[in-house]
Amino acid sequence: MPTTPLNGADPQLQESSAQVRAVWSLLILVLVLVVLLVGAGLAYVTWRHPSLATPLEVAVVSVTLLVTAALALARR
């Protein structure tokens, strides 16, 4: 007769859930590192070529606005 855990959850389901959480944690970490790397690159380009500051700011604000609007529409 198989034993059941005290909380009634399937042990395989708990293991799978832990793996999914680990994968999501790694994906978020990689995303944060990529964003930091791109940000550092843009800061360097802006520092070396100040005339690019305005176009880069407009591009970053535009992408941020589009992502925010897409997330807002997705939540509706």
Secondary structure, 3 states (H helix, E strand, C coil): CCCCCCCCCCHHHHHHHHHHHHHHHHHHHHHHHHHHHHHHHHHHHHHHCHHHHHHHHHHHHHHHHHHHHHHHHHHC
